[in-house]
Amino acid sequence: MPPGRRNNMQKTWNLRNIILLTLISIICGIIFFATGFIYNSLSLMLTPFGLAPFANDILIGLWIMAAPLASFIFKAPGASILSEVLGSVVEMFLGGQWGAATMIGGFIQGIASELGFTLTKYKHYDWIGIISTTLTTTIITFIWDCFKNGYSAYSIHMLILLFITRMISIFIFGGILTKLVTNMLTRSNVIK
């Protein structure tokens, strides 16, 4: 099969791709749900030190994993948004503590990750793609939390530390880990 034809096939949504995207979203939705329990425990442990907001930023990388994972696998526009939203729906139906608001967060996180791949014109699924999606996801979700979670009330030093923590979390979980999972799936011929 000519290389150009193979690239076009990756950008189509056939039944196999839809099923795989759905499975990824379900697995990630379960991870999102479980992360809520970790968040509550971590927040509780950090509260006596005045550091409870860090629980969200330490764990945000786990909550955005579906978006870059889908983009690395499918290399298609819309994969990040679709996967993240479907994962948030699964989290909500499992009884996630944020209820329907989870879908709004999932949509914003999906758009944030998608923007990173859009900036690379959907051509970089390597370190450039990882860095691009990490930056856009960090910036957009941080701005969202300034409004949603009242981050704008914190001191500039606290904001800088939260931003750096968020970026590291997204880079590790949404970048490196999702790329490793993609490489593993490729080697095992689950994806082609």
mmCIF file of the C-alpha atoms, coordinates in Angstrom:
data_MODEL
# 
_entry.id   MODEL 
# 
loop_
_atom_site.group_PDB 
_atom_site.id 
_atom_site.type_symbol 
_atom_site.label_atom_id 
_atom_site.label_alt_id 
_atom_site.label_comp_id 
_atom_site.label_asym_id 
_atom_site.label_entity_id 
_atom_site.label_seq_id 
_atom_site.pdbx_PDB_ins_code 
_atom_site.Cartn_x 
_atom_site.Cartn_y 
_atom_site.Cartn_z 
_atom_site.occupancy 
_atom_site.B_iso_or_equiv 
_atom_site.pdbx_formal_charge 
_atom_site.auth_seq_id 
_atom_site.auth_comp_id 
_atom_site.auth_asym_id 
_atom_site.auth_atom_id 
_atom_site.pdbx_PDB_model_num 
ATOM 1   C CA . MET A 1 1   ? 0.000   0.000  0.000  1.00 0.00 ? 1   MET A CA 1 
ATOM 2   C CA . PRO A 1 2   ? 1.471   3.426  -0.922 1.00 0.00 ? 2   PRO A CA 1 
ATOM 3   C CA . PRO A 1 3   ? 2.531   5.564  2.067  1.00 0.00 ? 3   PRO A CA 1 
ATOM 4   C CA . GLY A 1 4   ? 0.129   8.398  1.146  1.00 0.00 ? 4   GLY A CA 1 
ATOM 5   C CA . ARG A 1 5   ? -2.829  6.033  1.146  1.00 0.00 ? 5   ARG A CA 1 
ATOM 6   C CA . ARG A 1 6   ? -1.863  4.645  4.546  1.00 0.00 ? 6   ARG A CA 1 
ATOM 7   C CA . ASN A 1 7   ? -1.836  8.170  6.059  1.00 0.00 ? 7   ASN A CA 1 
ATOM 8   C CA . ASN A 1 8   ? -5.307  8.868  4.677  1.00 0.00 ? 8   ASN A CA 1 
ATOM 9   C CA . MET A 1 9   ? -6.607  5.653  6.207  1.00 0.00 ? 9   MET A CA 1 
ATOM 10  C CA . GLN A 1 10  ? -5.394  6.766  9.645  1.00 0.00 ? 10  GLN A CA 1 
ATOM 11  C CA . LYS A 1 11  ? -7.542  9.884  9.370  1.00 0.00 ? 11  LYS A CA 1 
ATOM 12  C CA . THR A 1 12  ? -10.774 8.019  8.650  1.00 0.00 ? 12  THR A CA 1 
ATOM 13  C CA . TRP A 1 13  ? -13.189 6.862  11.289 1.00 0.00 ? 13  TRP A CA 1 
ATOM 14  C CA . ASN A 1 14  ? -13.974 3.252  10.474 1.00 0.00 ? 14  ASN A CA 1 
ATOM 15  C CA . LEU A 1 15  ? -15.754 0.837  12.810 1.00 0.00 ? 15  LEU A CA 1 
ATOM 16  C CA . ARG A 1 16  ? -12.471 -0.565 14.180 1.00 0.00 ? 16  ARG A CA 1 
ATOM 17  C CA . ASN A 1 17  ? -11.244 2.945  15.089 1.00 0.00 ? 17  ASN A CA 1 
ATOM 18  C CA . ILE A 1 18  ? -14.565 3.890  16.680 1.00 0.00 ? 18  ILE A CA 1 
ATOM 19  C CA . ILE A 1 19  ? -14.530 0.737  18.819 1.00 0.00 ? 19  ILE A CA 1 
ATOM 20  C CA . LEU A 1 20  ? -10.902 1.336  19.857 1.00 0.00 ? 20  LEU A CA 1 
ATOM 21  C CA . LEU A 1 21  ? -11.620 5.001  20.690 1.00 0.00 ? 21  LEU A CA 1 
ATOM 22  C CA . THR A 1 22  ? -14.615 3.917  22.768 1.00 0.00 ? 22  THR A CA 1 
ATOM 23  C CA . LEU A 1 23  ? -12.526 1.350  24.659 1.00 0.00 ? 23  LEU A CA 1 
ATOM 24  C CA . ILE A 1 24  ? -9.820  3.949  25.334 1.00 0.00 ? 24  ILE A CA 1 
ATOM 25  C CA . SER A 1 25  ? -12.464 6.377  26.579 1.00 0.00 ? 25  SER A CA 1 
ATOM 26  C CA . ILE A 1 26  ? -14.047 3.778  28.878 1.00 0.00 ? 26  ILE A CA 1 
ATOM 27  C CA . ILE A 1 27  ? -10.686 2.778  30.376 1.00 0.00 ? 27  ILE A CA 1 
ATOM 28  C CA . CYS A 1 28  ? -9.687  6.427  30.823 1.00 0.00 ? 28  CYS A CA 1 
ATOM 29  C CA . GLY A 1 29  ? -13.110 7.241  32.303 1.00 0.00 ? 29  GLY A CA 1 
ATOM 30  C CA . ILE A 1 30  ? -12.511 4.568  34.941 1.00 0.00 ? 30  ILE A CA 1 
ATOM 31  C CA . ILE A 1 31  ? -9.068  6.093  35.615 1.00 0.00 ? 31  ILE A CA 1 
ATOM 32  C CA . PHE A 1 32  ? -10.682 9.558  35.879 1.00 0.00 ? 32  PHE A CA 1 
ATOM 33  C CA . PHE A 1 33  ? -13.223 8.205  38.382 1.00 0.00 ? 33  PHE A CA 1 
ATOM 34  C CA . ALA A 1 34  ? -10.513 6.522  40.496 1.00 0.00 ? 34  ALA A CA 1 
ATOM 35  C CA . THR A 1 35  ? -8.421  9.693  40.394 1.00 0.00 ? 35  THR A CA 1 
ATOM 36  C CA . GLY A 1 36  ? -11.267 11.478 42.199 1.00 0.00 ? 36  GLY A CA 1 
ATOM 37  C CA . PHE A 1 37  ? -10.632 9.293  45.264 1.00 0.00 ? 37  PHE A CA 1 
ATOM 38  C CA . ILE A 1 38  ? -6.892  9.962  45.081 1.00 0.00 ? 38  ILE A CA 1 
ATOM 39  C CA . TYR A 1 39  ? -7.652  13.686 44.744 1.00 0.00 ? 39  TYR A CA 1 
ATOM 40  C CA . ASN A 1 40  ? -9.819  13.673 47.893 1.00 0.00 ? 40  ASN A CA 1 
ATOM 41  C CA . SER A 1 41  ? -7.129  11.879 49.916 1.00 0.00 ? 41  SER A CA 1 
ATOM 42  C CA . LEU A 1 42  ? -4.301  14.056 48.634 1.00 0.00 ? 42  LEU A CA 1 
ATOM 43  C CA . SER A 1 43  ? -6.310  17.227 49.179 1.00 0.00 ? 43  SER A CA 1 
ATOM 44  C CA . LEU A 1 44  ? -7.050  16.132 52.729 1.00 0.00 ? 44  LEU A CA 1 
ATOM 45  C CA . MET A 1 45  ? -3.358  15.437 53.408 1.00 0.00 ? 45  MET A CA 1 
ATOM 46  C CA . LEU A 1 46  ? -2.247  18.797 51.970 1.00 0.00 ? 46  LEU A CA 1 
ATOM 47  C CA . THR A 1 47  ? -4.916  20.946 53.685 1.00 0.00 ? 47  THR A CA 1 
ATOM 48  C CA . PRO A 1 48  ? -3.138  21.326 57.071 1.00 0.00 ? 48  PRO A CA 1 
ATOM 49  C CA . PHE A 1 49  ? -0.185  22.853 55.210 1.00 0.00 ? 49  PHE A CA 1 
ATOM 50  C CA . GLY A 1 50  ? -2.348  25.227 53.156 1.00 0.00 ? 50  GLY A CA 1 
ATOM 51  C CA . LEU A 1 51  ? -1.468  23.344 49.976 1.00 0.00 ? 51  LEU A CA 1 
ATOM 52  C CA . ALA A 1 52  ? -4.798  21.681 49.101 1.00 0.00 ? 52  ALA A CA 1 
ATOM 53  C CA . PRO A 1 53  ? -4.969  23.352 45.636 1.00 0.00 ? 53  PRO A CA 1 
ATOM 54  C CA . PHE A 1 54  ? -1.882  21.371 44.628 1.00 0.00 ? 54  PHE A CA 1 
ATOM 55  C CA . ALA A 1 55  ? -3.918  18.142 44.684 1.00 0.00 ? 55  ALA A CA 1 
ATOM 56  C CA . ASN A 1 56  ? -5.705  19.227 41.508 1.00 0.00 ? 56  ASN A CA 1 
ATOM 57  C CA . ASP A 1 57  ? -2.509  20.223 39.705 1.00 0.00 ? 57  ASP A CA 1 
ATOM 58  C CA . ILE A 1 58  ? -0.557  17.139 40.760 1.00 0.00 ? 58  ILE A CA 1 
ATOM 59  C CA . LEU A 1 59  ? -3.291  14.877 39.365 1.00 0.00 ? 59  LEU A CA 1 
ATOM 60  C CA . ILE A 1 60  ? -4.454  16.853 36.306 1.00 0.00 ? 60  ILE A CA 1 
ATOM 61  C CA . GLY A 1 61  ? -2.209  14.781 34.048 1.00 0.00 ? 61  GLY A CA 1 
ATOM 62  C CA . LEU A 1 62  ? -4.262  11.687 34.888 1.00 0.00 ? 62  LEU A CA 1 
ATOM 63  C CA . TRP A 1 63  ? -7.500  13.527 34.083 1.00 0.00 ? 63  TRP A CA 1 
ATOM 64  C CA . ILE A 1 64  ? -6.355  14.586 30.604 1.00 0.00 ? 64  ILE A CA 1 
ATOM 65  C CA . MET A 1 65  ? -4.770  11.309 29.456 1.00 0.00 ? 65  MET A CA 1 
ATOM 66  C CA . ALA A 1 66  ? -7.562  10.262 27.085 1.00 0.00 ? 66  ALA A CA 1 
ATOM 67  C CA . ALA A 1 67  ? -7.068  13.272 24.804 1.00 0.00 ? 67  ALA A CA 1 
ATOM 68  C CA . PRO A 1 68  ? -3.371  12.942 23.870 1.00 0.00 ? 68  PRO A CA 1 
ATOM 69  C CA . LEU A 1 69  ? -3.593  9.144  23.910 1.00 0.00 ? 69  LEU A CA 1 
ATOM 70  C CA . ALA A 1 70  ? -6.339  9.223  21.268 1.00 0.00 ? 70  ALA A CA 1 
ATOM 71  C CA . SER A 1 71  ? -4.400  11.729 19.175 1.00 0.00 ? 71  SER A CA 1 
ATOM 72  C CA . PHE A 1 72  ? -1.201  9.679  19.322 1.00 0.00 ? 72  PHE A CA 1 
ATOM 73  C CA . ILE A 1 73  ? -3.113  6.563  18.281 1.00 0.00 ? 73  ILE A CA 1 
ATOM 74  C CA . PHE A 1 74  ? -5.457  7.928  15.609 1.00 0.00 ? 74  PHE A CA 1 
ATOM 75  C CA . LYS A 1 75  ? -3.472  10.936 14.348 1.00 0.00 ? 75  LYS A CA 1 
ATOM 76  C CA . ALA A 1 76  ? -6.762  12.511 13.313 1.00 0.00 ? 76  ALA A CA 1 
ATOM 77  C CA . PRO A 1 77  ? -8.443  15.857 13.980 1.00 0.00 ? 77  PRO A CA 1 
ATOM 78  C CA . GLY A 1 78  ? -11.081 15.610 16.695 1.00 0.00 ? 78  GLY A CA 1 
ATOM 79  C CA . ALA A 1 79  ? -9.675  12.515 18.383 1.00 0.00 ? 79  ALA A CA 1 
ATOM 80  C CA . SER A 1 80  ? -8.572  14.432 21.491 1.00 0.00 ? 80  SER A CA 1 
ATOM 81  C CA . ILE A 1 81  ? -11.902 16.138 22.018 1.00 0.00 ? 81  ILE A CA 1 
ATOM 82  C CA . LEU A 1 82  ? -13.995 13.045 21.350 1.00 0.00 ? 82  LEU A CA 1 
ATOM 83  C CA . SER A 1 83  ? -11.978 10.761 23.598 1.00 0.00 ? 83  SER A CA 1 
ATOM 84  C CA . GLU A 1 84  ? -11.765 13.210 26.505 1.00 0.00 ? 84  GLU A CA 1 
ATOM 85  C CA . VAL A 1 85  ? -15.492 13.995 26.396 1.00 0.00 ? 85  VAL A CA 1 
ATOM 86  C CA . LEU A 1 86  ? -16.435 10.302 26.198 1.00 0.00 ? 86  LEU A CA 1 
ATOM 87  C CA . GLY A 1 87  ? -14.079 9.568  29.102 1.00 0.00 ? 87  GLY A CA 1 
ATOM 88  C CA . SER A 1 88  ? -15.704 12.315 31.174 1.00 0.00 ? 88  SER A CA 1 
ATOM 89  C CA . VAL A 1 89  ? -19.159 10.883 30.379 1.00 0.00 ? 89  VAL A CA 1 
ATOM 90  C CA . VAL A 1 90  ? -17.993 7.492  31.671 1.00 0.00 ? 90  VAL A CA 1 
ATOM 91  C CA . GLU A 1 91  ? -16.635 9.164  34.819 1.00 0.00 ? 91  GLU A CA 1 
ATOM 92  C CA . MET A 1 92  ? -19.951 10.948 35.339 1.00 0.00 ? 92  MET A CA 1 
ATOM 93  C CA . PHE A 1 93  ? -22.009 7.758  34.886 1.00 0.00 ? 93  PHE A CA 1 
ATOM 94  C CA . LEU A 1 94  ? -19.760 5.911  37.341 1.00 0.00 ? 94  LEU A CA 1 
ATOM 95  C CA . GLY A 1 95  ? -20.800 8.499  39.926 1.00 0.00 ? 95  GLY A CA 1 
ATOM 96  C CA . GLY A 1 96  ? -17.913 10.957 39.725 1.00 0.00 ? 96  GLY A CA 1 
ATOM 97  C CA . GLN A 1 97  ? -18.120 13.592 42.436 1.00 0.00 ? 97  GLN A CA 1 
ATOM 98  C CA . TRP A 1 98  ? -18.371 16.541 40.034 1.00 0.00 ? 98  TRP A CA 1 
ATOM 99  C CA . GLY A 1 99  ? -21.464 15.219 38.247 1.00 0.00 ? 99  GLY A CA 1 
ATOM 100 C CA . ALA A 1 100 ? -22.398 16.740 34.884 1.00 0.00 ? 100 ALA A CA 1 
ATOM 101 C CA . ALA A 1 101 ? -19.737 19.455 35.303 1.00 0.00 ? 101 ALA A CA 1 
ATOM 102 C CA . THR A 1 102 ? -17.271 16.692 34.469 1.00 0.00 ? 102 THR A CA 1 
ATOM 103 C CA . MET A 1 103 ? -18.366 16.893 30.822 1.00 0.00 ? 103 MET A CA 1 
ATOM 104 C CA . ILE A 1 104 ? -17.586 20.621 30.657 1.00 0.00 ? 104 ILE A CA 1 
ATOM 105 C CA . GLY A 1 105 ? -14.130 19.944 32.067 1.00 0.00 ? 105 GLY A CA 1 
ATOM 106 C CA . GLY A 1 106 ? -13.655 17.068 29.617 1.00 0.00 ? 106 GLY A CA 1 
ATOM 107 C CA . PHE A 1 107 ? -14.620 19.282 26.697 1.00 0.00 ? 107 PHE A CA 1 
ATOM 108 C CA . ILE A 1 108 ? -12.179 22.022 27.743 1.00 0.00 ? 108 ILE A CA 1 
ATOM 109 C CA . GLN A 1 109 ? -9.386  19.507 28.348 1.00 0.00 ? 109 GLN A CA 1 
ATOM 110 C CA . GLY A 1 110 ? -10.066 17.883 24.970 1.00 0.00 ? 110 GLY A CA 1 
ATOM 111 C CA . ILE A 1 111 ? -9.953  21.223 23.155 1.00 0.00 ? 111 ILE A CA 1 
ATOM 112 C CA . ALA A 1 112 ? -6.765  22.171 25.017 1.00 0.00 ? 112 ALA A CA 1 
ATOM 113 C CA . SER A 1 113 ? -4.995  18.972 23.947 1.00 0.00 ? 113 SER A CA 1 
ATOM 114 C CA . GLU A 1 114 ? -6.403  19.140 20.417 1.00 0.00 ? 114 GLU A CA 1 
ATOM 115 C CA . LEU A 1 115 ? -5.012  22.657 20.029 1.00 0.00 ? 115 LEU A CA 1 
ATOM 116 C CA . GLY A 1 116 ? -1.490  21.338 20.655 1.00 0.00 ? 116 GLY A CA 1 
ATOM 117 C CA . PHE A 1 117 ? -1.785  18.910 17.749 1.00 0.00 ? 117 PHE A CA 1 
ATOM 118 C CA . THR A 1 118 ? -3.523  21.538 15.608 1.00 0.00 ? 118 THR A CA 1 
ATOM 119 C CA . LEU A 1 119 ? -0.549  23.881 16.055 1.00 0.00 ? 119 LEU A CA 1 
ATOM 120 C CA . THR A 1 120 ? 1.716   21.165 14.651 1.00 0.00 ? 120 THR A CA 1 
ATOM 121 C CA . LYS A 1 121 ? -0.773  20.663 11.770 1.00 0.00 ? 121 LYS A CA 1 
ATOM 122 C CA . TYR A 1 122 ? -1.299  17.069 12.932 1.00 0.00 ? 122 TYR A CA 1 
ATOM 123 C CA . LYS A 1 123 ? 2.182   16.155 11.676 1.00 0.00 ? 123 LYS A CA 1 
ATOM 124 C CA . HIS A 1 124 ? 4.115   15.702 14.921 1.00 0.00 ? 124 HIS A CA 1 
ATOM 125 C CA . TYR A 1 125 ? 3.399   12.753 17.150 1.00 0.00 ? 125 TYR A CA 1 
ATOM 126 C CA . ASP A 1 126 ? 6.866   12.891 18.664 1.00 0.00 ? 126 ASP A CA 1 
ATOM 127 C CA . TRP A 1 127 ? 8.571   15.189 21.194 1.00 0.00 ? 127 TRP A CA 1 
ATOM 128 C CA . ILE A 1 128 ? 7.314   18.262 19.344 1.00 0.00 ? 128 ILE A CA 1 
ATOM 129 C CA . GLY A 1 129 ? 3.743   16.985 19.648 1.00 0.00 ? 129 GLY A CA 1 
ATOM 130 C CA . ILE A 1 130 ? 4.232   16.085 23.310 1.00 0.00 ? 130 ILE A CA 1 
ATOM 131 C CA . ILE A 1 131 ? 5.619   19.522 24.150 1.00 0.00 ? 131 ILE A CA 1 
ATOM 132 C CA . SER A 1 132 ? 2.995   21.335 22.071 1.00 0.00 ? 132 SER A CA 1 
ATOM 133 C CA . THR A 1 133 ? 0.041   19.521 23.625 1.00 0.00 ? 133 THR A CA 1 
ATOM 134 C CA . THR A 1 134 ? 1.568   19.848 27.109 1.00 0.00 ? 134 THR A CA 1 
ATOM 135 C CA . LEU A 1 135 ? 1.860   23.615 26.723 1.00 0.00 ? 135 LEU A CA 1 
ATOM 136 C CA . THR A 1 136 ? -1.613  24.197 25.285 1.00 0.00 ? 136 THR A CA 1 
ATOM 137 C CA . THR A 1 137 ? -3.268  21.870 27.793 1.00 0.00 ? 137 THR A CA 1 
ATOM 138 C CA . THR A 1 138 ? -1.427  23.460 30.711 1.00 0.00 ? 138 THR A CA 1 
ATOM 139 C CA . ILE A 1 139 ? -2.247  27.019 29.673 1.00 0.00 ? 139 ILE A CA 1 
ATOM 140 C CA . ILE A 1 140 ? -5.901  26.490 28.765 1.00 0.00 ? 140 ILE A CA 1 
ATOM 141 C CA . THR A 1 141 ? -6.796  24.292 31.745 1.00 0.00 ? 141 THR A CA 1 
ATOM 142 C CA . PHE A 1 142 ? -4.971  26.672 34.088 1.00 0.00 ? 142 PHE A CA 1 
ATOM 143 C CA . ILE A 1 143 ? -6.968  29.635 32.767 1.00 0.00 ? 143 ILE A CA 1 
ATOM 144 C CA . TRP A 1 144 ? -10.141 27.555 33.207 1.00 0.00 ? 144 TRP A CA 1 
ATOM 145 C CA . ASP A 1 145 ? -9.202  26.795 36.834 1.00 0.00 ? 145 ASP A CA 1 
ATOM 146 C CA . CYS A 1 146 ? -8.571  30.485 37.478 1.00 0.00 ? 146 CYS A CA 1 
ATOM 147 C CA . PHE A 1 147 ? -12.294 30.978 36.863 1.00 0.00 ? 147 PHE A CA 1 
ATOM 148 C CA . LYS A 1 148 ? -13.760 27.648 38.002 1.00 0.00 ? 148 LYS A CA 1 
ATOM 149 C CA . ASN A 1 149 ? -11.686 26.991 41.114 1.00 0.00 ? 149 ASN A CA 1 
ATOM 150 C CA . GLY A 1 150 ? -10.842 30.560 42.092 1.00 0.00 ? 150 GLY A CA 1 
ATOM 151 C CA . TYR A 1 151 ? -7.128  30.361 41.334 1.00 0.00 ? 151 TYR A CA 1 
ATOM 152 C CA . SER A 1 152 ? -7.175  34.089 40.569 1.00 0.00 ? 152 SER A CA 1 
ATOM 153 C CA . ALA A 1 153 ? -7.403  34.745 44.331 1.00 0.00 ? 153 ALA A CA 1 
ATOM 154 C CA . TYR A 1 154 ? -3.980  33.177 44.983 1.00 0.00 ? 154 TYR A CA 1 
ATOM 155 C CA . SER A 1 155 ? -0.709  35.061 45.219 1.00 0.00 ? 155 SER A CA 1 
ATOM 156 C CA . ILE A 1 156 ? 1.542   35.222 42.160 1.00 0.00 ? 156 ILE A CA 1 
ATOM 157 C CA . HIS A 1 157 ? 4.040   32.854 43.831 1.00 0.00 ? 157 HIS A CA 1 
ATOM 158 C CA . MET A 1 158 ? 1.317   30.290 44.462 1.00 0.00 ? 158 MET A CA 1 
ATOM 159 C CA . LEU A 1 159 ? 0.060   30.630 40.878 1.00 0.00 ? 159 LEU A CA 1 
ATOM 160 C CA . ILE A 1 160 ? 3.550   30.065 39.477 1.00 0.00 ? 160 ILE A CA 1 
ATOM 161 C CA . LEU A 1 161 ? 4.052   26.950 41.629 1.00 0.00 ? 161 LEU A CA 1 
ATOM 162 C CA . LEU A 1 162 ? 0.619   25.580 40.673 1.00 0.00 ? 162 LEU A CA 1 
ATOM 163 C CA . PHE A 1 163 ? 1.302   26.239 36.982 1.00 0.00 ? 163 PHE A CA 1 
ATOM 164 C CA . ILE A 1 164 ? 4.685   24.469 37.106 1.00 0.00 ? 164 ILE A CA 1 
ATOM 165 C CA . THR A 1 165 ? 3.178   21.531 39.009 1.00 0.00 ? 165 THR A CA 1 
ATOM 166 C CA . ARG A 1 166 ? 0.389   21.262 36.429 1.00 0.00 ? 166 ARG A CA 1 
ATOM 167 C CA . MET A 1 167 ? 2.828   21.381 33.529 1.00 0.00 ? 167 MET A CA 1 
ATOM 168 C CA . ILE A 1 168 ? 4.964   18.612 35.025 1.00 0.00 ? 168 ILE A CA 1 
ATOM 169 C CA . SER A 1 169 ? 1.902   16.430 35.669 1.00 0.00 ? 169 SER A CA 1 
ATOM 170 C CA . ILE A 1 170 ? 0.570   16.914 32.138 1.00 0.00 ? 170 ILE A CA 1 
ATOM 171 C CA . PHE A 1 171 ? 4.010   16.312 30.634 1.00 0.00 ? 171 PHE A CA 1 
ATOM 172 C CA . ILE A 1 172 ? 4.480   13.058 32.565 1.00 0.00 ? 172 ILE A CA 1 
ATOM 173 C CA . PHE A 1 173 ? 0.984   11.552 32.319 1.00 0.00 ? 173 PHE A CA 1 
ATOM 174 C CA . GLY A 1 174 ? -0.435  13.231 29.207 1.00 0.00 ? 174 GLY A CA 1 
ATOM 175 C CA . GLY A 1 175 ? 2.843   13.270 27.309 1.00 0.00 ? 175 GLY A CA 1 
ATOM 176 C CA . ILE A 1 176 ? 5.404   10.658 28.205 1.00 0.00 ? 176 ILE A CA 1 
ATOM 177 C CA . LEU A 1 177 ? 3.067   7.980  29.606 1.00 0.00 ? 177 LEU A CA 1 
ATOM 178 C CA . THR A 1 178 ? 0.544   8.235  26.762 1.00 0.00 ? 178 THR A CA 1 
ATOM 179 C CA . LYS A 1 179 ? 3.354   8.081  24.193 1.00 0.00 ? 179 LYS A CA 1 
ATOM 180 C CA . LEU A 1 180 ? 4.784   4.968  25.902 1.00 0.00 ? 180 LEU A CA 1 
ATOM 181 C CA . VAL A 1 181 ? 1.339   3.335  25.882 1.00 0.00 ? 181 VAL A CA 1 
ATOM 182 C CA . THR A 1 182 ? 0.965   4.190  22.183 1.00 0.00 ? 182 THR A CA 1 
ATOM 183 C CA . ASN A 1 183 ? 4.380   2.702  21.396 1.00 0.00 ? 183 ASN A CA 1 
ATOM 184 C CA . MET A 1 184 ? 3.475   -0.441 23.328 1.00 0.00 ? 184 MET A CA 1 
ATOM 185 C CA . LEU A 1 185 ? 0.150   -0.792 21.466 1.00 0.00 ? 185 LEU A CA 1 
ATOM 186 C CA . THR A 1 186 ? 1.943   -0.299 18.143 1.00 0.00 ? 186 THR A CA 1 
ATOM 187 C CA . ARG A 1 187 ? 4.543   -2.973 18.949 1.00 0.00 ? 187 ARG A CA 1 
ATOM 188 C CA . SER A 1 188 ? 1.783   -5.407 19.934 1.00 0.00 ? 188 SER A CA 1 
ATOM 189 C CA . ASN A 1 189 ? -0.053  -4.708 16.648 1.00 0.00 ? 189 ASN A CA 1 
ATOM 190 C CA . VAL A 1 190 ? -3.177  -3.453 18.437 1.00 0.00 ? 190 VAL A CA 1 
ATOM 191 C CA . ILE A 1 191 ? -2.772  -0.304 16.360 1.00 0.00 ? 191 ILE A CA 1 
ATOM 192 C CA . LYS A 1 192 ? -1.099  0.055  13.003 1.00 0.00 ? 192 LYS A CA 1 
# 
